[in-house]
């Protein structure tokens, strides 16, 4: 019998993960989805190995223990979401959280210190298989459970292992929240382009294509972004004029530092 992977919460991130799992030919598993609002999950009916449930109680009534329970609900909803979670577990069940801010100690307080809990932080490019996820596991986590968690997360992009859970709040601030910073950059470039005289549609097209293309260049290049920046900056040219503003003492650098520290501190608060 295939192992059972139970997904608690199947919103945008949960759906992206599920699509990645179903596309992974090396992942031979059955999937139980617990999601009370599942109108958007009609497409899963095409898969014989996917079952949907409105509640943990309904899922538990089937009487099949999960190999791993993936917790994909918002941090503010986690306390309610894990009520009755033990009814889904067997002696070898592990738990994988993708919730921002909530430390593994929080789960151990509720599930018992013997529970195998792994913590991760993916980001929204997971929706197109381009995400990056940091994964933390205590040193006593079974290798097989860590390997399964890595396989599940690899279905939506790259996986980076970290051995210090204290880094997770900074990870959340940089990569978990990071796509929003890039989206804002494209948004602000569009607005500035319009102010500079471009038609709205053209400004948006140029800004979005530039951000997407620059990201692809970073991914494809062996050089760091700092060198790529230097490569396209001619002394006394237009790019140099713009960078003089962005790299000023009150420019983008200090602003980004404040933003990331604010996101990190909020992640800490969510886990309190």
Secondary structure, DSSP 8 states (H G I E B T S, - for coil): --EEEEEE--SHHHHHHHHHHHH-TT--EEEEEE-S--GGGGGGGG-TTEEEESSHHHHHTT---EEEEEE-S-GGGHHHHTTTGGGGEEEEEEEEE--SS--HHHHHHHH-TTSEEEEEE--GGGGGT-EEEEEEE-TTS-HHHHHHHHHHHHTTEEEEEES-GGGHHHHIIIIITHHHHHHHHHHHHHHHHHHTT--HHHHHHHHHHHHHHHHHHHHH-SS-HHHHHHHT--TTSHHHHHHHHHTSTTSHHHHHHHHHHHHHHHHHHHT-
